Amino acid sequence: MRHSTYLEVNLGYLQDNFNLVAKKSKAKILPMVKADAYGNGIIAISKTLVEDCGVSTLGCASLGEAISLYNSCPDLETEMIVFSDTEITNTDFNSAYLNESIFPVLHQVSDVNYVLTNSNFKKLPLILKINTGMNRLGINLNELEQLAPKLKGRGVKHLMTHFACSYYPLKAGDKTHRQMEEFHKALRILKDAGVEVEETSVANSGAIEQSFGLDETFIRPGLMLYGPPSVEPQIWSGHQISKFVTKIIKTFEVKKGTPVGYGINVAGEDGFLVIIPVGYADLSVTTLSGTVLTVNGHKAKIFGRVNMDMCFLMFDRSATGKLKVGDTVELWGHDNRVISDLATQMKTIPYHLMCAVTNRIPRVYKVKS
Ligand SMILES: *Cc1c(COP(=O)(O)O)cnc(C)c1O
């Protein structure tokens, strides 16, 4: 655990982002809070979404995430949908689905058959994911044709699919449009078989930003609630809700040719080095080294090897004496361009950076923007 290095999560910005999403669509909002709410802390995020934003359904990835939220906040008035790692056939855990607030997404035929033939799950509402071309999870349309007669009478509570490419600017006839057509075929298959479908959802952040797939019962935003845009060039203007703050623990001048830290990483020029207590055990990304960032108006590069507990920031000589032990360094702040730029430099995506903030970094919550 650390003290002066922390992730400040501004719940006011979360509300602002939520309101921006709500303005785009009349659909109900089903926020994704998987992976500890994209690294921001599932408890505080879920409480804000339910109690302050009026959300009544949250999306997790694993049954464990849903159970843990339920146990931490038994009074939180929300349903939770488990999207991928459902454990539906795991008899050690699947009784969690009998409590009537946690529901699995059935994303393969064997899971549907398991539920249909297991009398414990007689009343379990069926939430089905259709594979419309992402080819990850989901029931194929030919499988759905076979399955449909068995669903008659019981009906489908919620039919969904997931887009593979919605973060690309949309064009008529592209992959996302084709997936949407397949989704409509799936609805038609069920309708023709006399199976009622109560609710639908398709859109993740990329689609919502581009106002696509908003005419369903729900939209399922994740990233856009927490900060950076999915689609480039940027059309989404939410705030990054988190700010990664650390403090300088040591500074010194280096001469050109001086080896610095582990291995043989030699200063290419005379410079000013700053050590910050952020290592790979704090931000679990292997491509930090070489990243350029700005600290109090001075450009720095993450230099040499990143260690478990710290890393070096190399400044040119003009920064000498301008930065001191105890000064604050922000790796990223509430401007959503900064984390996007860092992620690009680190050859990854903002989702990864946000999820890479480890347990050693306390999450500190601020209520107002
Ligand atoms: C994670 C996820 C989302 C949200 O995706 P974002 O790109 O973060 O908006 C929506 N639907 C499903 C099924 C997901 O797994």
The ligand as an ORCA input file, in Angstrom:
! r2SCAN-3c Opt
* xyz 0 1
  C     -17.242     -4.761    -21.733
  C     -18.505     -4.879    -22.463
  C     -19.235     -3.734    -22.821
  C     -18.698     -2.335    -22.633
  O     -17.680     -2.082    -23.566
  P     -16.999     -0.645    -23.663
  O     -16.219     -0.715    -24.916
  O     -16.131     -0.501    -22.465
  O     -18.102      0.330    -23.671
  C     -20.479     -3.911    -23.385
  N     -20.978     -5.150    -23.615
  C     -20.288     -6.261    -23.311
  C     -20.866     -7.593    -23.593
  C     -19.029     -6.173    -22.729
  O     -18.353     -7.276    -22.432
*
